[in-house]
Structures are given as C-alpha cells and as structure tokens.
Amino acid sequence: MSRLSDFFRNPFSFLTASKGAEDRVAAYIIREHDRGRSLEDILDDPYVANRCSEQEIRRVLERPEVVNAIGDDVAAARAATGNQSSS
C-alpha cells in the first residue's frame, strides 16, 4: 500500500527511476572494465540488460566518466600496439 501512496506523492517519479539505474550501470561498466573485461562482454551481462534499455545503455556510454574510463584504456592500447609494430 505504501507504493500507491508514494505514487500519489510524486506521480512523476517514474521519470527519474531509470536515472538511478543508469548511474549504477555506469559504475558497473567502469568497475568491470577496470578489472580487465572488454566492453562487449560487460554489455552482454544480464546485470546491464536487466537494468537498462538499449537507449539507456547508449546514454550511459555517452557519459563523460564512462568515456574517460574506457577511452583512456583504448587509447593506451592503441598507442602500445602502434609502438610495438614500429619496432
């Protein structure tokens, strides 16, 4: 019954509900990537799929903190690969 009363107190709460899920998924993606997992593997996880739609996942991947965490690693890997191939 408390859920119904919560709804009437804030009838637009559903608009911000996914924001929390996106925050948690962004933190999960960053944490798992730091552990060495590829982005493709992380996005295939049921944890991600069960919490965000494809559109929400796209928004998460556009977040500056996610771009920085994943982009820096990709840039470093490319630089390392480029340095090895020129030797």
PyMOL commands that set and color helices and strands:
alter all, ss='L'
color gray80, all
select helices_A, chain A and resi 2-9+14-34+39-43+46-51+54-61+64-85
alter helices_A, ss='H'
color red, helices_A
deselect
rebuild
show_as cartoon
